[in-house]
Each structure stands twice: as structure tokens, then as C-alpha cells.
Amino acid sequence: FVIGKAGRKDQASANTVVSLIRSLGNVLGISISLSIYTKKVYESLSKYFGSDKSKVFKILIKDSNYIHHGLNEKYIDDVLIIYRRALATSFYPIFVLTFIVLVVMVFLQRSVRRLLH
């Protein structure tokens, strides 16, 4: 939409700006998701294994591969649920931000149409 409205002369500039915004969105989205995921895993594992921060907790924080290669079977199901919930939780802000951006785009599109007509 933006590139088509820019006209032939300004299409390269419009394409560059759109690519820049898309790249920034990707970087911010990934970093926000990863920080939420990491925080949620740390908090949930800390709560599950208690305040003494057991050896298992410390190993899991450093290497999640330990779940399948060394973790006692009595913990596996609960720990996998912790990781699954943390992953699901990390997507919530991205869905909210995507919705907000879509609403902003609709309003911007209306503003641009008014200016052009």
C-alpha cells in the first residue's frame, strides 16, 4: 500500500522505510518475547524447585537440554509444562502489540486517504 502510493520517483525510499520498520519490529518482537520467556521460566522453575535453588534448578537455567538428558523422570512432566506455559506467555504481548499496530494502521490509512482526496 505505502509503496504503491509513493509514486515511481519515491518507491525506493518508501521500500527502504518499510523494510526498516519491519526489521525493527522483528528485532523488538523477538527481544520482548525472549525476555518474557526467560523471566517466566526462571520464576516458575524457582517456585517449583523452592527457594533453596537446587542443583537441578541451576542446571536447567543453564541448559534446557538437561530435561531429556539427565533430569529425574519425576520432574519431567512438570518441568515441560513450565517451559510450555512460559512459551505461551511470551506471545501475549506480541498479540497485543500487533492488534495495536493494526488499529494505528487503519487510522493512518484513513488520514492518508483524506489528505490525498
LINWORA-V69357 format. One record per backbone hydrogen bond with DSSP energy under -0.5 kcal/mol. NH is the residue of the N-H (numbers start at 0). CO is the residue of the C=O. Records with the same first field share a line. If there is no record, write none. Layout:
BEGIN
NH=CO ; CO
END
This chain:
BEGIN
4=0
5=1
6=2 ; 3
10=6 ; 7
13=9
14=10
15=11
16=12
17=13
18=14
19=15
20=16
21=17
22=18
23=19
24=20
25=21
26=22
27=23
28=24
29=25
30=26
31=27
32=28
33=29
34=30
35=31
36=32
37=33
38=34
39=35
40=36
41=37
42=38
43=39
44=40
45=41
46=42
47=43
48=44
49=45
52=49
57=53
58=54
59=55
60=56
61=57
62=58
65=62
66=63
67=64
68=64
70=65
74=71
75=71
76=72
78=74
79=75
80=76
81=77
82=78
83=79
84=80
85=81
86=82
87=83
88=84
89=85
90=86 ; 87
91=87 ; 88
92=88
94=90
95=91
96=92
97=93
98=94
99=95
100=96
101=97
102=98
103=99
104=100
105=101
106=102
107=103
108=104
109=105
110=106
111=107
112=108
113=109
114=110
115=111
116=112
END
